[in-house]
């Protein structure tokens, strides 16, 4: 019995149908990968969205950038030029998503290419070995992108980091030594040095508290305090980091904005969790459909042989 007798449908029609199924499986696999990538990105965003939402309201839960009052002379501003933190926060978040997406998709792509090479195809038969290979490729992509990110940002931050850096005592820092040579009002110096101490890695809470206490005292006794150009949100951040609450009247005036920031942060978090669950579940279902079509193709191919 020849193939024409065995299969009433023409071989060409079967092969054409197989090509359609192969394209459908490939499209479903790509769609599952894209949707899963969106889900992973949303999951990662859940843990970082609060900082971004707070920054959109001009608030930070920890001192991450040195705020310079407007009364400071231009020479001092140029001397401690620093990158815009909000722009860099979005840049950092963008790099994070880029690393997740490129590493996640790239790992699948590279493992798929390796499986087409006979040497690796024989050795990547089990799911465990394929998973280990995927993890290794993911780490390679992530490390490479992290190196590029660090290299691009190093020059921009190096000058500012050197200015506020100290090892054991804040008196060792360039900013402290610079301020001692100026006639800048003492509350302004305390404001700058409190931020410097809290930006130290790890945060120098003892020194930060000493300067914060002096700031709170000056707010209550210095009649010119409101003229120094202090940022209320930064005063709130300083006190929140030191005391875990707003203490002075100016810092307390920011509480309403903090409540609004928390409100929107909660909404964004719930939305991201919803996107994460829906996309990962949908991606898993589409992946199962793709696998089912793949097994069907194998059965049909085996029958034709």
matplotlib code that plots the C-alpha trace (Angstrom):
import matplotlib.pyplot as plt

x = [0.0, 1.5, 1.2, -1.5, -3.7, -2.8, -3.7, -6.9, -5.9, -3.1, 0.4, 0.8, -2.3, -1.0, 2.4, 0.7, -1.4, 1.7, 3.4, 0.3, 0.5, 4.2, 3.6, 0.8, 3.0, 5.9, 3.5, 2.0, 5.5, 6.6, 3.3, 3.8, 7.3, 6.3, 3.4, 5.5, 8.2, 5.5, 4.5, 8.0, 8.6, 5.4, 6.5, 9.8, 8.2, 6.0, 9.0, 10.3, 7.2, 6.9, 10.1, 9.2, 5.7, 7.1, 9.6, 6.8, 5.4, 8.9, 9.3, 11.9, 11.8, 15.6, 18.0, 19.4, 20.3, 21.8, 19.3, 21.1, 19.1, 18.7, 20.7, 23.9, 26.2, 26.6, 30.3, 29.3, 26.6, 29.1, 31.6, 29.2, 27.4, 25.3, 23.0, 19.3, 18.1, 14.5, 15.9, 18.4, 15.8, 13.8, 17.1, 17.9, 14.4, 14.6, 17.9, 16.4, 13.5, 15.9, 18.1, 15.1, 13.7, 17.0, 18.2, 14.9, 14.3, 18.0, 18.4, 15.5, 16.9, 20.5, 19.3, 17.1, 20.1, 22.3, 19.7, 20.1, 23.8, 24.3, 26.9, 24.5, 21.3, 22.5, 23.5, 20.4, 17.8, 16.6, 14.6, 17.1, 20.1, 18.1, 17.1, 20.7, 21.8, 19.1, 20.2, 23.8, 22.9, 20.6, 23.4, 25.8, 23.3, 22.5, 26.2, 27.1, 24.3, 25.1, 28.7, 27.7, 25.3, 27.9, 30.5, 28.1, 27.1, 30.5, 31.9, 28.7, 28.7, 32.3, 33.0, 29.9, 30.6, 34.1, 32.8, 30.5, 32.5, 34.1, 35.3, 35.0, 34.2, 32.2, 35.1, 37.1, 34.7, 35.4, 32.0, 32.6, 36.1, 34.7, 31.8, 34.3, 36.0, 32.7, 30.4, 27.3, 24.7, 25.0, 21.5, 22.3, 25.5, 23.6, 21.1, 23.8, 25.8, 22.7, 22.0, 25.6, 25.6, 22.4, 23.7, 26.7, 26.8, 25.7, 23.7, 25.5, 22.4, 24.3, 25.9, 22.7, 20.6, 23.0, 22.6, 18.9, 18.4, 20.2, 18.0, 14.8, 16.1, 16.9, 13.4, 11.9, 14.3, 15.8, 13.5, 15.3, 14.8, 12.1, 14.4, 17.2, 15.4, 15.1, 12.9, 10.0, 10.0, 13.7, 13.2, 10.5, 12.8, 15.6, 13.4, 11.6, 15.0, 16.3, 13.1, 10.8, 8.3, 8.0, 8.9, 9.0, 6.1, 7.6, 8.2, 4.7, 3.2, 4.3, 2.3, -0.8, 1.4, 2.8, -0.7, -1.5, 1.7, 0.9, -2.6, -1.4, 1.4, -1.1, -3.2, -0.1, 0.9, -2.5, -2.6, 0.9, 0.0, -3.1, -1.1, 1.5, -1.1, -3.1, -0.1, 1.8, -1.3, -2.2, 1.4, 1.4, -1.9, -0.6, 2.7, 0.6, -1.3, 2.0, 3.3, 0.1, 0.4, 4.1, 3.2, 0.5, 3.0, 5.3, 2.5, 1.5, 5.1, 5.7, 2.6, 3.7, 7.2]
y = [0.0, 3.3, 6.6, 7.8, 4.8, 4.9, 8.6, 9.6, 13.3, 14.4, 14.5, 18.1, 19.1, 17.3, 19.0, 22.3, 21.7, 20.8, 24.1, 26.0, 24.1, 24.9, 28.6, 28.5, 26.8, 29.3, 32.3, 30.9, 30.2, 33.8, 35.2, 33.2, 34.5, 38.1, 37.9, 36.2, 38.9, 41.5, 39.5, 39.2, 43.0, 43.8, 41.5, 43.3, 46.7, 45.8, 46.0, 49.3, 51.3, 53.0, 54.9, 56.1, 57.1, 59.0, 60.8, 61.9, 63.7, 65.1, 62.9, 60.2, 57.9, 58.1, 60.9, 60.0, 63.4, 66.5, 69.3, 72.7, 75.7, 78.6, 81.0, 79.0, 80.8, 79.6, 78.8, 76.2, 74.8, 74.3, 72.8, 70.0, 69.5, 66.3, 64.5, 64.9, 62.2, 61.8, 61.5, 59.0, 57.0, 56.5, 55.7, 53.1, 51.6, 51.6, 49.7, 47.2, 46.5, 46.3, 43.8, 41.7, 41.6, 41.1, 38.5, 36.6, 36.6, 36.3, 33.2, 31.4, 32.5, 31.3, 28.0, 27.5, 28.1, 25.7, 22.9, 23.2, 22.3, 18.5, 18.6, 20.6, 18.9, 15.5, 17.1, 19.2, 16.4, 16.7, 19.7, 20.2, 20.6, 23.0, 25.0, 25.2, 26.4, 29.0, 30.2, 30.5, 32.4, 34.7, 35.5, 36.2, 38.7, 40.3, 40.7, 42.2, 44.8, 45.6, 46.3, 48.6, 50.4, 50.9, 52.0, 54.7, 56.0, 55.9, 59.1, 61.1, 60.2, 60.0, 63.7, 64.1, 60.9, 62.0, 65.4, 63.8, 60.7, 60.0, 56.8, 57.2, 60.9, 63.5, 65.9, 64.0, 64.8, 67.5, 69.1, 69.6, 71.1, 73.4, 74.6, 75.5, 78.0, 79.8, 82.2, 80.1, 80.3, 77.5, 76.1, 75.8, 73.9, 71.6, 71.0, 70.0, 67.9, 66.1, 65.0, 64.1, 61.8, 60.1, 59.6, 57.7, 54.0, 52.7, 55.8, 57.6, 57.9, 59.2, 62.1, 62.6, 62.8, 65.4, 67.7, 67.0, 68.0, 71.3, 71.9, 71.3, 73.6, 76.3, 76.0, 76.8, 79.6, 81.2, 83.9, 83.6, 79.9, 80.2, 82.4, 79.8, 78.0, 74.6, 72.1, 70.9, 67.5, 67.1, 68.1, 65.4, 62.8, 63.7, 63.4, 60.3, 58.6, 59.6, 59.4, 57.4, 60.3, 64.1, 66.1, 69.8, 71.9, 72.3, 68.6, 67.8, 70.1, 67.5, 64.7, 65.3, 64.9, 61.7, 60.3, 61.0, 59.4, 56.3, 56.2, 56.2, 53.8, 51.3, 51.7, 51.1, 48.1, 46.5, 47.2, 45.7, 42.6, 42.2, 42.5, 40.1, 37.4, 37.8, 37.8, 35.0, 32.8, 33.7, 33.1, 29.7, 28.7, 29.8, 27.9, 24.7, 25.2, 25.6, 22.4, 20.6, 21.6, 20.6, 17.1, 16.9, 17.7, 15.0, 12.4, 13.4, 13.4, 10.0, 8.6, 10.0, 8.3]
z = [0.0, -1.0, 0.9, -1.4, -0.5, 3.2, 3.5, 1.6, 2.1, -0.1, 1.4, 0.3, 2.3, 5.4, 5.1, 4.6, 7.7, 9.7, 8.6, 9.8, 13.2, 13.5, 12.9, 15.4, 18.0, 17.4, 17.7, 20.9, 22.3, 21.5, 22.9, 26.1, 26.5, 25.9, 28.3, 31.0, 30.6, 31.3, 34.3, 35.6, 35.0, 36.9, 39.8, 40.0, 39.9, 42.9, 45.2, 43.8, 42.9, 46.3, 45.9, 42.5, 43.5, 46.5, 44.3, 42.0, 45.1, 45.9, 48.9, 49.8, 52.8, 53.1, 52.2, 48.8, 47.4, 48.9, 48.8, 48.6, 50.0, 47.4, 49.7, 49.0, 46.7, 43.1, 43.6, 46.3, 44.0, 41.1, 43.5, 44.6, 41.3, 41.6, 39.1, 39.3, 41.6, 40.1, 36.6, 37.8, 39.8, 36.6, 34.8, 37.4, 37.3, 33.5, 33.7, 36.1, 33.7, 30.8, 32.7, 33.6, 30.1, 28.2, 30.6, 30.8, 27.0, 26.1, 28.3, 26.4, 23.1, 23.8, 25.3, 22.2, 19.9, 22.0, 21.6, 17.8, 18.2, 18.3, 21.2, 23.5, 22.2, 23.6, 26.9, 27.4, 27.3, 30.9, 32.2, 35.1, 32.8, 30.6, 33.7, 34.9, 31.5, 31.5, 34.9, 33.8, 30.6, 32.7, 35.1, 32.2, 30.6, 33.9, 34.9, 31.5, 31.6, 35.2, 34.3, 31.4, 33.8, 36.4, 33.9, 32.5, 35.9, 37.6, 36.1, 36.8, 40.5, 41.3, 41.9, 44.2, 46.1, 46.8, 48.2, 50.8, 51.5, 54.9, 56.6, 60.4, 61.1, 59.2, 59.9, 57.3, 54.5, 52.0, 52.5, 56.2, 55.6, 52.9, 55.2, 57.9, 55.6, 54.8, 56.6, 55.8, 58.7, 61.2, 60.6, 56.9, 57.7, 60.1, 57.3, 54.8, 57.3, 58.6, 55.0, 54.5, 57.6, 56.5, 53.0, 54.4, 53.8, 56.2, 57.5, 60.3, 62.5, 65.6, 63.8, 61.7, 64.9, 66.5, 63.5, 63.2, 66.9, 66.2, 63.2, 65.2, 67.9, 65.3, 63.8, 67.2, 68.1, 65.0, 63.5, 60.1, 59.8, 57.1, 55.0, 54.7, 51.9, 53.4, 51.6, 53.9, 52.2, 52.9, 56.5, 56.7, 55.1, 57.6, 60.6, 59.3, 58.8, 62.3, 64.4, 62.2, 62.4, 61.7, 64.8, 63.8, 62.5, 59.0, 58.7, 59.9, 57.2, 54.7, 56.3, 54.1, 51.0, 52.5, 53.0, 49.3, 48.2, 50.3, 48.8, 45.2, 46.1, 47.4, 44.2, 42.0, 44.1, 43.7, 40.0, 39.5, 41.5, 39.4, 36.2, 37.5, 38.4, 35.1, 32.8, 34.5, 34.5, 30.9, 29.9, 31.6, 29.8, 26.4, 27.1, 27.8, 24.6, 22.7, 24.3, 23.4, 19.8, 19.8, 21.0, 18.4, 15.7, 17.0, 16.9, 13.3, 12.2, 13.7, 12.0, 8.6, 9.0]

ax = plt.figure().add_subplot(projection="3d")
ax.plot(x, y, z, "-o")
ax.set_aspect("equal")
plt.show()
